[in-house]
Amino acid sequence: MSGIPDTIYMTSDLVSVTGLGRHTIYYYLKLGLIEETGRTWRGNYRYFNQSVVERLQQIIALRAEGLSLDAIKQRLEETVP
């Protein structure tokens, strides 16, 4: 195993898959709601794995329920072992 995730998503891929804006994704990174999986060697671009896509889908669902980002962060931290 090389340590590279099977499916790699760049920020533009997350925009396409989730419907969120690029700046929203960067904001969620800044808040600690999501973490980048790594950076590319060439260009130093962020990349993400499938678990980040799933976490963003959770965040989108919780926002649709009316939860604040602070409440979402707290809830997600409670579910992480």
TADA-V981448 format. One record per helix or strand of 3 or more residues. SS is the DSSP state (h for helix, s for strand). FROM is the first residue (numbers start at 0). TO is the last residue. If there is no record, write none. Layout:
# TADA-V981448
ss: {SS/SS}
from: {FROM/FROM}
to: {TO/TO}
This chain:
# TADA-V981448
ss: {h/h/s/h/h}
from: {10/21/45/49/68}
to: {17/30/47/63/78}
